[in-house]
Amino acid sequence: MEKYRQLIGRKWLLLLMWCGCIGGADAQITLSLEKTITLAADSSLDAFRYKNIYLADYWQFRTYQANRLPSLSLNMMPAQYNRYFTQRYDSEQDIDVFRKQQQFTASAGLQLEQNFDLLGGTFFLDTDLSYMRYFGDQTYNQFSTVPIRLGYYQNLIGYNAFRWERKIEPLKYEKAKKELIYNMEQICGQATAHFFALALAQAEYDLAVENITSTDTLYQTGLERQKIAAIGQADLLTLKLDAVNARNTYKNAEMALKRAMFSLASYLNFDKTTAIRLQLPGRPRLMQVEADRALELARANNPTYLENRQNVLEAEKMVDRTKKESMFNASVRASVGFNQVADNLQSAYSNLQQQELVSLTISVPILDWGVRKGQYNVAKNNLLVAETAARQEEITVEEDVIMTVGDFNLQQDMITSAEEALELANRAYADTKQRFIIGKADLNSLTLSLNRQHEAQRNYINALRDFWLSYFRLRQLTLYDFDLGVSLSSSFDYYYGN
């Protein structure tokens, strides 16, 4: 492993020279996996989109909370002038006649309302002042006042929207919080995939650079050995072919490195000319995760369960609504207060008269050709569909958790094997190369050893990639940090609350 890191270091200077020549690069940065994930969560377009989706849900929840609080509104009609003809009875002539009317009116009122979730009604407290000036044969003023009035209105049997909002809206907001964490963990996985795609491209580029040097050295050695008849013409041509192929491989690796670097820079919202060099993460510490524990965490934290619960509640709400709307409906409105009418403002607030209002409204469907019944049956069937879909979604999540736990635990063993194989392949290639130079190994042995070394390096990077991808996938499914042993949703306000 240490030799591999030294190999990466030796190629660093070559890559710096290359980055200065391609694409007009004017920026350069070295990234670790942790820093890449942090930048992706902060600066990527996906992070911006997910955070704004959460903010939309946040403000919707704030609107729901505000609707549960008393609301104060001012209703005004500052001025209204009306000139028209109206029908009036003329008692002297005993006939109806049209007479011209002119009047100016103005009104203002304050109303305080408070929704009552338990019954689905609304309490209100209001005050009102109206003014009218009449122009005609007799010009006069009138003031009408309601200094205070207390009332309540609600549907007696009908659908109670407040009660369902009280069940659903807090659940929707909790789901929105966990969806944000879920999506941010998805960003971690995507950033990890981009990171290791570039890491593999850099490793291939480094191997291509080394291969050019190695094949050139071996070809020159072959020329010297041919002079003393220690190598045949066919083997020498093979060495020359290897040198030519090494240069072609280098060009392909160079283009692949450009593409991978551009892809990571774009994802992190960097300038596209940024040259990026990666530091591979070290060997992760061993963490054995039990499938039962992961399932328990997923059921408690995964937003899919909250979304399924919300869908079922929405369907139950529609069943309740259509059922009650299919029956007769009754509403009541009652208020008590004071009012007065006078020709001046002061008198309008004197000798107040008591004002009372009680009204009962009943609506009974008689004939609708089965429309309400059909709507109710549709709502019941949609509820069954929502319950079935919820169970299917939960089974899918549970299967995903079990498979991801298995992959995660297996990848830790794979890293150990890949690291050991890389160490052995480096030692074997170094020994075979030295033996070939002194004439104690043939060309086939050298080529096979080099291919095994390259494959071992790729396998090690792929093993690291698969481990971290499965780790972040497991974190995403459970919203739990198994390394620190803490729930990601419990620290939501600290990380995302602002």
Secondary structure by P-SEA (a helix, b strand, c coil): caaaaaaaaaaaaaaaaaaaccccccccccccaaaaaaaaacccaaaaaaaaaaaaaaaaaaaaaaaacbbbbbbbccbbbbbbbbbbbbccccbbbbbbbbbbbbbcbbbbbbbbccccbbbbbbcbbbbbbbbccccbbbbbbcccccbbbbbcccccaaaaaaacaaaaaaaaaaaaaaaaaaaaaaaaaaaaaaaaaaaaaaaaaaaaaaaaaaaaaaaaaaaaccccaaaaaaaaaaaaaaaaaaaaaaaaaaaaaaaaaaaacccccbbbbbbbbccccbbbbbaaaaaaaaaaccaaaaaaaaaaaaaaaaaaaaaaaacbbbbbbbbccccccccccccccccbbbbbbbbbbbbbbccccaaaaaaaaaaaaaaaaaaaaaaaaaaaaaaaaaaaaaaaaaaaaaaaaaaaaaaaaaaaaaaaaaaaaaccccaaaaaaaaaaaaaaaaaaaaaaaaaaaaaaaaaaaccccccccccccccccccccc
